[in-house]
Amino acid sequence: MLFSSSAKFDSGTGWPSFFQPARDGAVRCASEVDGRIEVHCAGCGGHLGHAFADGPLSPHRREGGLPIGGPSAELERHSRARGCLPRYCINGAALRLRADEQREQDAPPSGWEREA
């Protein structure tokens, strides 16, 4: 799993947006020529979308945060300077919905996770 619904938020852009990956090392970031930060799957290298330093104003995030090094560190720095979390805009075609097993045990078919 690359992104979880627990980190999803409405960015007002129309794109599925998340403020952090589901786990450290799940995604990699790379600077593009135009200055944007491209997000790739760390496992297969596939393009997932882009990341921006204008996510939600929230103190809620797990320890660890962004992938290590390069543009990720820059994204982290810019996000913190603005007092916000990053915004990972992920292409909807890269998402696959899957039920969260723990939630299935706790409640009937509610609580879906987004998996990219």
N, CA, C and O atoms as CSV, one atom per row, in Angstrom:
chain,resi,resn,atom,element,x,y,z
A,1,MET,N,N,0.841,-1.160,0.000
A,1,MET,CA,C,0.000,0.000,0.000
A,1,MET,C,C,0.899,1.241,0.000
A,1,MET,O,O,1.862,1.319,0.763
A,2,LEU,N,N,0.580,2.192,-0.848
A,2,LEU,CA,C,1.378,3.413,-0.953
A,2,LEU,C,C,0.753,4.587,-0.208
A,2,LEU,O,O,1.463,5.383,0.407
A,3,PHE,N,N,-0.572,4.699,-0.259
A,3,PHE,CA,C,-1.290,5.769,0.435
A,3,PHE,C,C,-2.513,5.178,1.117
A,3,PHE,O,O,-3.134,4.251,0.597
A,4,SER,N,N,-2.858,5.715,2.283
A,4,SER,CA,C,-4.002,5.240,3.046
A,4,SER,C,C,-5.082,6.318,3.100
A,4,SER,O,O,-4.783,7.511,3.071
A,5,SER,N,N,-6.330,5.887,3.180
A,5,SER,CA,C,-7.430,6.847,3.280
A,5,SER,C,C,-7.327,7.686,4.548
A,5,SER,O,O,-7.918,8.764,4.613
A,6,SER,N,N,-6.595,7.223,5.556
A,6,SER,CA,C,-6.438,8.011,6.782
A,6,SER,C,C,-5.623,9.279,6.537
A,6,SER,O,O,-5.655,10.198,7.355
A,7,ALA,N,N,-4.894,9.342,5.423
A,7,ALA,CA,C,-4.109,10.534,5.078
A,7,ALA,C,C,-4.716,11.284,3.892
A,7,ALA,O,O,-4.100,12.212,3.368
A,8,LYS,N,N,-5.920,10.891,3.467
A,8,LYS,CA,C,-6.577,11.538,2.326
A,8,LYS,C,C,-7.320,12.780,2.808
A,8,LYS,O,O,-7.867,12.795,3.910
A,9,PHE,N,N,-7.336,13.815,1.982
A,9,PHE,CA,C,-8.087,15.028,2.312
A,9,PHE,C,C,-8.589,15.666,1.027
A,9,PHE,O,O,-8.097,15.366,-0.060
A,10,ASP,N,N,-9.573,16.549,1.161
A,10,ASP,CA,C,-10.133,17.256,0.006
A,10,ASP,C,C,-9.311,18.515,-0.221
A,10,ASP,O,O,-9.409,19.477,0.542
A,11,SER,N,N,-8.505,18.503,-1.267
A,11,SER,CA,C,-7.642,19.652,-1.563
A,11,SER,C,C,-8.350,20.684,-2.426
A,11,SER,O,O,-7.817,21.770,-2.655
A,12,GLY,N,N,-9.547,20.358,-2.910
A,12,GLY,CA,C,-10.276,21.276,-3.770
A,12,GLY,C,C,-9.776,21.291,-5.200
A,12,GLY,O,O,-10.201,22.127,-5.998
A,13,THR,N,N,-8.874,20.373,-5.536
A,13,THR,CA,C,-8.289,20.344,-6.880
A,13,THR,C,C,-8.985,19.352,-7.805
A,13,THR,O,O,-8.816,19.413,-9.023
A,14,GLY,N,N,-9.762,18.444,-7.233
A,14,GLY,CA,C,-10.362,17.380,-8.022
A,14,GLY,C,C,-9.492,16.139,-8.101
A,14,GLY,O,O,-9.946,15.090,-8.558
A,15,TRP,N,N,-8.246,16.248,-7.660
A,15,TRP,CA,C,-7.321,15.111,-7.652
A,15,TRP,C,C,-7.375,14.438,-6.284
A,15,TRP,O,O,-7.507,15.130,-5.275
A,16,PRO,N,N,-7.277,13.105,-6.218
A,16,PRO,CA,C,-7.130,12.457,-4.915
A,16,PRO,C,C,-5.850,12.986,-4.259
A,16,PRO,O,O,-4.772,12.924,-4.850
A,17,SER,N,N,-5.977,13.502,-3.043
A,17,SER,CA,C,-4.840,14.137,-2.369
A,17,SER,C,C,-4.599,13.507,-1.008
A,17,SER,O,O,-5.536,13.178,-0.281
A,18,PHE,N,N,-3.327,13.348,-0.678
A,18,PHE,CA,C,-2.904,12.744,0.580
A,18,PHE,C,C,-1.815,13.623,1.187
A,18,PHE,O,O,-1.058,14.262,0.457
A,19,PHE,N,N,-1.727,13.662,2.538
A,19,PHE,CA,C,-0.685,14.479,3.164
A,19,PHE,C,C,0.551,13.682,3.536
A,19,PHE,O,O,1.539,14.263,3.986
A,20,GLN,N,N,0.524,12.360,3.360
A,20,GLN,CA,C,1.717,11.546,3.587
A,20,GLN,C,C,1.520,10.162,2.986
A,20,GLN,O,O,0.390,9.696,2.844
A,21,PRO,N,N,2.624,9.503,2.631
A,21,PRO,CA,C,2.539,8.111,2.170
A,21,PRO,C,C,2.129,7.198,3.330
A,21,PRO,O,O,2.221,7.596,4.492
A,22,ALA,N,N,1.686,6.000,3.027
A,22,ALA,CA,C,1.249,5.048,4.049
A,22,ALA,C,C,2.409,4.567,4.918
A,22,ALA,O,O,2.213,4.228,6.085
A,23,ARG,N,N,3.598,4.537,4.361
A,23,ARG,CA,C,4.767,4.082,5.129
A,23,ARG,C,C,6.026,4.709,4.541
A,23,ARG,O,O,6.048,5.115,3.379
A,24,ASP,N,N,7.049,4.781,5.342
A,24,ASP,CA,C,8.327,5.301,4.863
A,24,ASP,C,C,8.847,4.413,3.737
A,24,ASP,O,O,8.749,3.188,3.806
A,25,GLY,N,N,9.394,5.033,2.712
A,25,GLY,CA,C,9.980,4.293,1.609
A,25,GLY,C,C,8.982,3.796,0.576
A,25,GLY,O,O,9.379,3.112,-0.368
A,26,ALA,N,N,7.696,4.116,0.721
A,26,ALA,CA,C,6.678,3.647,-0.231
A,26,ALA,C,C,6.775,4.371,-1.563
A,26,ALA,O,O,6.510,3.788,-2.614
A,27,VAL,N,N,7.157,5.651,-1.520
A,27,VAL,CA,C,7.254,6.445,-2.745
A,27,VAL,C,C,8.602,7.149,-2.808
A,27,VAL,O,O,9.279,7.321,-1.794
A,28,ARG,N,N,8.970,7.544,-3.997
A,28,ARG,CA,C,10.181,8.336,-4.240
A,28,ARG,C,C,9.765,9.604,-4.955
A,28,ARG,O,O,8.784,9.614,-5.699
A,29,CYS,N,N,10.502,10.663,-4.731
A,29,CYS,CA,C,10.215,11.943,-5.373
A,29,CYS,C,C,11.400,12.366,-6.233
A,29,CYS,O,O,12.551,12.067,-5.916
A,30,ALA,N,N,11.103,13.061,-7.319
A,30,ALA,CA,C,12.147,13.540,-8.226
A,30,ALA,C,C,11.756,14.910,-8.760
A,30,ALA,O,O,10.598,15.137,-9.110
A,31,SER,N,N,12.723,15.824,-8.824
A,31,SER,CA,C,12.471,17.153,-9.382
A,31,SER,C,C,12.335,17.059,-10.890
A,31,SER,O,O,13.094,16.349,-11.550
A,32,GLU,N,N,11.363,17.780,-11.429
A,32,GLU,CA,C,11.191,17.866,-12.875
A,32,GLU,C,C,11.806,19.171,-13.360
A,32,GLU,O,O,12.089,20.065,-12.562
A,33,VAL,N,N,12.011,19.279,-14.655
A,33,VAL,CA,C,12.621,20.463,-15.258
A,33,VAL,C,C,11.813,21.722,-14.944
A,33,VAL,O,O,12.385,22.796,-14.758
A,34,ASP,N,N,10.484,21.594,-14.884
A,34,ASP,CA,C,9.629,22.760,-14.641
A,34,ASP,C,C,9.507,23.117,-13.160
A,34,ASP,O,O,8.763,24.033,-12.809
A,35,GLY,N,N,10.228,22.406,-12.284
A,35,GLY,CA,C,10.235,22.719,-10.865
A,35,GLY,C,C,9.256,21.906,-10.033
A,35,GLY,O,O,9.317,21.939,-8.804
A,36,ARG,N,N,8.357,21.182,-10.679
A,36,ARG,CA,C,7.426,20.351,-9.913
A,36,ARG,C,C,8.163,19.145,-9.345
A,36,ARG,O,O,9.246,18.788,-9.809
A,37,ILE,N,N,7.566,18.526,-8.342
A,37,ILE,CA,C,8.130,17.327,-7.740
A,37,ILE,C,C,7.255,16.148,-8.144
A,37,ILE,O,O,6.083,16.073,-7.774
A,38,GLU,N,N,7.837,15.230,-8.907
A,38,GLU,CA,C,7.107,14.062,-9.385
A,38,GLU,C,C,7.185,12.951,-8.343
A,38,GLU,O,O,8.232,12.735,-7.732
A,39,VAL,N,N,6.077,12.253,-8.145
A,39,VAL,CA,C,6.001,11.149,-7.186
A,39,VAL,C,C,5.963,9.832,-7.958
A,39,VAL,O,O,5.162,9.659,-8.877
A,40,HIS,N,N,6.851,8.898,-7.565
A,40,HIS,CA,C,6.952,7.580,-8.198
A,40,HIS,C,C,6.753,6.495,-7.150
A,40,HIS,O,O,7.048,6.699,-5.973
A,41,CYS,N,N,6.256,5.349,-7.578
A,41,CYS,CA,C,6.217,4.163,-6.733
A,41,CYS,C,C,7.664,3.732,-6.487
A,41,CYS,O,O,8.434,3.591,-7.437
A,42,ALA,N,N,8.037,3.522,-5.229
A,42,ALA,CA,C,9.407,3.108,-4.924
A,42,ALA,C,C,9.676,1.682,-5.402
A,42,ALA,O,O,10.827,1.324,-5.656
A,43,GLY,N,N,8.636,0.872,-5.527
A,43,GLY,CA,C,8.821,-0.512,-5.945
A,43,GLY,C,C,9.022,-0.686,-7.435
A,43,GLY,O,O,9.932,-1.394,-7.866
A,44,CYS,N,N,8.163,-0.033,-8.236
A,44,CYS,CA,C,8.229,-0.249,-9.687
A,44,CYS,C,C,8.671,0.984,-10.466
A,44,CYS,O,O,8.965,0.882,-11.657
A,45,GLY,N,N,8.724,2.149,-9.818
A,45,GLY,CA,C,9.145,3.374,-10.490
A,45,GLY,C,C,8.050,4.055,-11.283
A,45,GLY,O,O,8.306,5.064,-11.941
A,46,GLY,N,N,6.828,3.526,-11.238
A,46,GLY,CA,C,5.722,4.107,-11.997
A,46,GLY,C,C,5.334,5.495,-11.512
A,46,GLY,O,O,5.394,5.788,-10.318
A,47,HIS,N,N,4.935,6.345,-12.450
A,47,HIS,CA,C,4.487,7.705,-12.136
A,47,HIS,C,C,3.157,7.641,-11.393
A,47,HIS,O,O,2.216,6.988,-11.843
A,48,LEU,N,N,3.087,8.326,-10.244
A,48,LEU,CA,C,1.859,8.363,-9.453
A,48,LEU,C,C,1.187,9.723,-9.489
A,48,LEU,O,O,-0.038,9.812,-9.402
A,49,GLY,N,N,1.971,10.779,-9.617
A,49,GLY,CA,C,1.422,12.129,-9.583
A,49,GLY,C,C,2.500,13.124,-9.212
A,49,GLY,O,O,3.667,12.951,-9.562
A,50,HIS,N,N,2.100,14.180,-8.493
A,50,HIS,CA,C,3.035,15.226,-8.091
A,50,HIS,C,C,2.813,15.604,-6.632
A,50,HIS,O,O,1.746,15.345,-6.074
A,51,ALA,N,N,3.809,16.210,-6.021
A,51,ALA,CA,C,3.718,16.654,-4.635
A,51,ALA,C,C,3.950,18.156,-4.573
A,51,ALA,O,O,4.760,18.709,-5.318
A,52,PHE,N,N,3.221,18.806,-3.669
A,52,PHE,CA,C,3.295,20.257,-3.511
A,52,PHE,C,C,3.380,20.598,-2.026
A,52,PHE,O,O,2.985,19.800,-1.176
A,53,ALA,N,N,3.892,21.774,-1.721
A,53,ALA,CA,C,4.070,22.207,-0.335
A,53,ALA,C,C,2.898,23.062,0.129
A,53,ALA,O,O,3.102,24.094,0.768
A,54,ASP,N,N,1.670,22.644,-0.185
A,54,ASP,CA,C,0.498,23.443,0.203
A,54,ASP,C,C,-0.652,22.570,0.690
A,54,ASP,O,O,-1.813,22.824,0.370
A,55,GLY,N,N,-0.322,21.542,1.466
A,55,GLY,CA,C,-1.342,20.632,1.985
A,55,GLY,C,C,-2.092,21.218,3.164
A,55,GLY,O,O,-2.026,22.422,3.407
A,56,PRO,N,N,-2.810,20.369,3.902
A,56,PRO,CA,C,-3.642,20.854,5.006
A,56,PRO,C,C,-2.819,21.386,6.168
A,56,PRO,O,O,-1.690,20.955,6.404
A,57,LEU,N,N,-3.404,22.325,6.882
A,57,LEU,CA,C,-2.792,22.857,8.094
A,57,LEU,C,C,-3.188,21.924,9.225
A,57,LEU,O,O,-4.261,22.071,9.811
A,58,SER,N,N,-2.332,20.975,9.529
A,58,SER,CA,C,-2.677,19.965,10.520
A,58,SER,C,C,-1.432,19.439,11.215
A,58,SER,O,O,-0.403,19.216,10.577
A,59,PRO,N,N,-1.530,19.241,12.520
A,59,PRO,CA,C,-0.409,18.645,13.242
A,59,PRO,C,C,-0.418,17.120,13.161
A,59,PRO,O,O,0.506,16.477,13.658
A,60,HIS,N,N,-1.449,16.525,12.541
A,60,HIS,CA,C,-1.608,15.072,12.523
A,60,HIS,C,C,-0.821,14.434,11.390
A,60,HIS,O,O,-1.156,14.601,10.217
A,61,ARG,N,N,0.203,13.717,11.741
A,61,ARG,CA,C,0.969,12.919,10.785
A,61,ARG,C,C,1.817,11.942,11.571
A,61,ARG,O,O,2.179,12.198,12.719
A,62,ARG,N,N,2.124,10.843,10.955
A,62,ARG,CA,C,2.938,9.856,11.660
A,62,ARG,C,C,4.397,10.306,11.638
A,62,ARG,O,O,4.799,11.126,10.813
A,63,GLU,N,N,5.160,9.764,12.541
A,63,GLU,CA,C,6.590,10.057,12.568
A,63,GLU,C,C,7.233,9.515,11.305
A,63,GLU,O,O,6.763,8.531,10.734
A,64,GLY,N,N,8.284,10.143,10.880
A,64,GLY,CA,C,8.990,9.694,9.680
A,64,GLY,C,C,8.708,10.608,8.517
A,64,GLY,O,O,9.636,11.145,7.912
A,65,GLY,N,N,7.439,10.797,8.192
A,65,GLY,CA,C,7.057,11.751,7.164
A,65,GLY,C,C,7.449,11.357,5.765
A,65,GLY,O,O,7.084,10.287,5.278
A,66,LEU,N,N,8.194,12.227,5.124
A,66,LEU,CA,C,8.462,12.105,3.697
A,66,LEU,C,C,9.628,11.182,3.381
A,66,LEU,O,O,10.462,10.902,4.242
A,67,PRO,N,N,9.680,10.711,2.138
A,67,PRO,CA,C,10.830,9.921,1.710
A,67,PRO,C,C,12.124,10.717,1.892
A,67,PRO,O,O,12.110,11.946,1.837
A,68,ILE,N,N,13.207,10.039,2.100
A,68,ILE,CA,C,14.478,10.691,2.420
A,68,ILE,C,C,15.183,11.224,1.180
A,68,ILE,O,O,15.197,10.581,0.130
A,69,GLY,N,N,15.765,12.408,1.319
A,69,GLY,CA,C,16.681,12.944,0.321
A,69,GLY,C,C,16.071,13.739,-0.804
A,69,GLY,O,O,14.874,13.651,-1.076
A,70,GLY,N,N,16.915,14.521,-1.458
A,70,GLY,CA,C,16.559,15.253,-2.669
A,70,GLY,C,C,15.335,16.129,-2.554
A,70,GLY,O,O,15.165,16.838,-1.563
A,71,PRO,N,N,14.476,16.085,-3.565
A,71,PRO,CA,C,13.307,16.949,-3.611
A,71,PRO,C,C,12.386,16.745,-2.421
A,71,PRO,O,O,11.668,17.667,-2.033
A,72,SER,N,N,12.393,15.550,-1.833
A,72,SER,CA,C,11.541,15.282,-0.682
A,72,SER,C,C,11.922,16.168,0.491
A,72,SER,O,O,11.051,16.713,1.170
A,73,ALA,N,N,13.208,16.314,0.730
A,73,ALA,CA,C,13.674,17.171,1.813
A,73,ALA,C,C,13.277,18.618,1.540
A,73,ALA,O,O,12.905,19.345,2.461
A,74,GLU,N,N,13.355,19.033,0.291
A,74,GLU,CA,C,12.946,20.384,-0.089
A,74,GLU,C,C,11.447,20.570,0.126
A,74,GLU,O,O,11.021,21.605,0.638
A,75,LEU,N,N,10.653,19.595,-0.254
A,75,LEU,CA,C,9.206,19.641,-0.053
A,75,LEU,C,C,8.887,19.736,1.431
A,75,LEU,O,O,8.043,20.536,1.836
A,76,GLU,N,N,9.548,18.934,2.234
A,76,GLU,CA,C,9.361,18.957,3.687
A,76,GLU,C,C,9.685,20.342,4.244
A,76,GLU,O,O,8.920,20.880,5.044
A,77,ARG,N,N,10.795,20.913,3.836
A,77,ARG,CA,C,11.220,22.228,4.325
A,77,ARG,C,C,10.199,23.304,3.952
A,77,ARG,O,O,9.819,24.114,4.797
A,78,HIS,N,N,9.754,23.320,2.695
A,78,HIS,CA,C,8.790,24.325,2.250
A,78,HIS,C,C,7.445,24.153,2.948
A,78,HIS,O,O,6.799,25.140,3.298
A,79,SER,N,N,7.022,22.914,3.152
A,79,SER,CA,C,5.755,22.656,3.838
A,79,SER,C,C,5.808,23.158,5.269
A,79,SER,O,O,4.885,23.831,5.730
A,80,ARG,N,N,6.884,22.834,5.973
A,80,ARG,CA,C,7.015,23.274,7.367
A,80,ARG,C,C,7.088,24.787,7.471
A,80,ARG,O,O,6.539,25.370,8.406
A,81,ALA,N,N,7.763,25.434,6.518
A,81,ALA,CA,C,7.870,26.896,6.531
A,81,ALA,C,C,6.492,27.535,6.389
A,81,ALA,O,O,6.249,28.613,6.931
A,82,ARG,N,N,5.598,26.880,5.670
A,82,ARG,CA,C,4.232,27.389,5.492
A,82,ARG,C,C,3.303,26.921,6.607
A,82,ARG,O,O,2.140,27.322,6.646
A,83,GLY,N,N,3.797,26.085,7.507
A,83,GLY,CA,C,2.973,25.568,8.587
A,83,GLY,C,C,1.940,24.558,8.121
A,83,GLY,O,O,0.877,24.422,8.726
A,84,CYS,N,N,2.251,23.857,7.054
A,84,CYS,CA,C,1.293,22.888,6.514
A,84,CYS,C,C,1.983,21.560,6.230
A,84,CYS,O,O,3.199,21.421,6.363
A,85,LEU,N,N,1.171,20.600,5.839
A,85,LEU,CA,C,1.674,19.299,5.420
A,85,LEU,C,C,1.812,19.285,3.906
A,85,LEU,O,O,1.214,20.127,3.236
A,86,PRO,N,N,2.572,18.367,3.352
A,86,PRO,CA,C,2.661,18.259,1.894
A,86,PRO,C,C,1.316,17.829,1.300
A,86,PRO,O,O,0.459,17.297,2.005
A,87,ARG,N,N,1.147,18.061,0.019
A,87,ARG,CA,C,-0.032,17.588,-0.722
A,87,ARG,C,C,0.470,16.690,-1.845
A,87,ARG,O,O,1.084,17.160,-2.803
A,88,TYR,N,N,0.204,15.404,-1.718
A,88,TYR,CA,C,0.520,14.453,-2.776
A,88,TYR,C,C,-0.727,14.320,-3.641
A,88,TYR,O,O,-1.719,13.736,-3.204
A,89,CYS,N,N,-0.694,14.851,-4.861
A,89,CYS,CA,C,-1.802,14.724,-5.818
A,89,CYS,C,C,-1.545,13.477,-6.643
A,89,CYS,O,O,-0.600,13.430,-7.430
A,90,ILE,N,N,-2.379,12.474,-6.465
A,90,ILE,CA,C,-2.143,11.175,-7.082
A,90,ILE,C,C,-3.164,10.925,-8.188
A,90,ILE,O,O,-4.361,11.152,-8.008
A,91,ASN,N,N,-2.678,10.459,-9.323
A,91,ASN,CA,C,-3.528,10.153,-10.466
A,91,ASN,C,C,-4.527,9.065,-10.074
A,91,ASN,O,O,-4.137,8.000,-9.594
A,92,GLY,N,N,-5.819,9.338,-10.280
A,92,GLY,CA,C,-6.852,8.375,-9.913
A,92,GLY,C,C,-6.677,7.019,-10.572
A,92,GLY,O,O,-7.080,6.003,-10.006
A,93,ALA,N,N,-6.080,6.984,-11.768
A,93,ALA,CA,C,-5.855,5.714,-12.461
A,93,ALA,C,C,-4.814,4.857,-11.742
A,93,ALA,O,O,-4.731,3.653,-11.983
A,94,ALA,N,N,-4.024,5.467,-10.864
A,94,ALA,CA,C,-3.001,4.729,-10.124
A,94,ALA,C,C,-3.544,4.168,-8.810
A,94,ALA,O,O,-2.834,3.454,-8.103
A,95,LEU,N,N,-4.800,4.485,-8.479
A,95,LEU,CA,C,-5.380,4.038,-7.216
A,95,LEU,C,C,-6.136,2.724,-7.380
A,95,LEU,O,O,-6.779,2.472,-8.399
A,96,ARG,N,N,-6.039,1.913,-6.361
A,96,ARG,CA,C,-6.822,0.683,-6.284
A,96,ARG,C,C,-7.419,0.639,-4.880
A,96,ARG,O,O,-6.685,0.706,-3.893
A,97,LEU,N,N,-8.726,0.528,-4.783
A,97,LEU,CA,C,-9.381,0.476,-3.480
A,97,LEU,C,C,-9.288,-0.927,-2.915
A,97,LEU,O,O,-9.426,-1.924,-3.624
A,98,ARG,N,N,-9.051,-0.972,-1.623
A,98,ARG,CA,C,-9.050,-2.276,-0.966
A,98,ARG,C,C,-9.568,-2.084,0.440
A,98,ARG,O,O,-9.273,-1.079,1.087
A,99,ALA,N,N,-10.336,-3.040,0.912
A,99,ALA,CA,C,-10.890,-2.971,2.260
A,99,ALA,C,C,-9.773,-3.146,3.281
A,99,ALA,O,O,-8.860,-3.949,3.092
A,100,ASP,N,N,-9.859,-2.398,4.344
A,100,ASP,CA,C,-8.917,-2.522,5.447
A,100,ASP,C,C,-9.388,-3.685,6.321
A,100,ASP,O,O,-10.497,-3.634,6.853
A,101,GLU,N,N,-8.581,-4.721,6.480
A,101,GLU,CA,C,-8.990,-5.926,7.199
A,101,GLU,C,C,-9.432,-5.639,8.623
A,101,GLU,O,O,-10.425,-6.207,9.078
A,102,GLN,N,N,-8.734,-4.785,9.332
A,102,GLN,CA,C,-9.103,-4.481,10.712
A,102,GLN,C,C,-10.479,-3.834,10.759
A,102,GLN,O,O,-11.297,-4.181,11.612
A,103,ARG,N,N,-10.740,-2.913,9.868
A,103,ARG,CA,C,-12.041,-2.253,9.847
A,103,ARG,C,C,-13.144,-3.238,9.483
A,103,ARG,O,O,-14.257,-3.130,9.999
A,104,GLU,N,N,-12.858,-4.192,8.607
A,104,GLU,CA,C,-13.853,-5.203,8.252
A,104,GLU,C,C,-14.238,-6.012,9.478
A,104,GLU,O,O,-15.400,-6.390,9.627
A,105,GLN,N,N,-13.283,-6.284,10.357
A,105,GLN,CA,C,-13.572,-7.046,11.563
A,105,GLN,C,C,-14.376,-6.214,12.555
A,105,GLN,O,O,-15.218,-6.750,13.275
A,106,ASP,N,N,-14.121,-4.904,12.597
A,106,ASP,CA,C,-14.773,-4.029,13.563
A,106,ASP,C,C,-16.162,-3.577,13.135
A,106,ASP,O,O,-17.016,-3.334,13.988
A,107,ALA,N,N,-16.404,-3.461,11.849
A,107,ALA,CA,C,-17.678,-2.928,11.362
A,107,ALA,C,C,-17.983,-3.501,9.991
A,107,ALA,O,O,-17.071,-3.894,9.263
A,108,PRO,N,N,-19.262,-3.551,9.631
A,108,PRO,CA,C,-19.598,-4.007,8.287
A,108,PRO,C,C,-19.077,-3.049,7.235
A,108,PRO,O,O,-18.560,-1.987,7.581
A,109,PRO,N,N,-19.199,-3.393,5.959
A,109,PRO,CA,C,-18.467,-2.762,4.860
A,109,PRO,C,C,-18.342,-1.244,4.864
A,109,PRO,O,O,-18.751,-0.597,3.900
A,110,SER,N,N,-17.811,-0.682,5.882
A,110,SER,CA,C,-17.436,0.723,5.847
A,110,SER,C,C,-15.938,0.770,6.037
A,110,SER,O,O,-15.322,-0.237,6.388
A,111,GLY,N,N,-15.343,1.928,5.811
A,111,GLY,CA,C,-13.908,2.050,6.020
A,111,GLY,C,C,-13.092,1.425,4.914
A,111,GLY,O,O,-12.591,0.310,5.057
A,112,TRP,N,N,-12.959,2.119,3.845
A,112,TRP,CA,C,-12.128,1.662,2.732
A,112,TRP,C,C,-10.823,2.405,2.753
A,112,TRP,O,O,-10.772,3.574,3.135
A,113,GLU,N,N,-9.775,1.744,2.351
A,113,GLU,CA,C,-8.484,2.398,2.198
A,113,GLU,C,C,-8.202,2.575,0.731
A,113,GLU,O,O,-8.610,1.760,-0.096
A,114,ARG,N,N,-7.501,3.647,0.408
A,114,ARG,CA,C,-7.062,3.849,-0.965
A,114,ARG,C,C,-5.667,3.274,-1.075
A,114,ARG,O,O,-4.802,3.543,-0.242
A,115,GLU,N,N,-5.464,2.502,-2.080
A,115,GLU,CA,C,-4.143,1.939,-2.323
A,115,GLU,C,C,-3.685,2.402,-3.691
A,115,GLU,O,O,-4.402,2.249,-4.679
A,116,ALA,N,N,-2.504,2.960,-3.746
A,116,ALA,CA,C,-1.965,3.407,-5.034
A,116,ALA,C,C,-0.943,2.423,-5.510
A,116,ALA,O,O,-0.361,2.605,-6.580
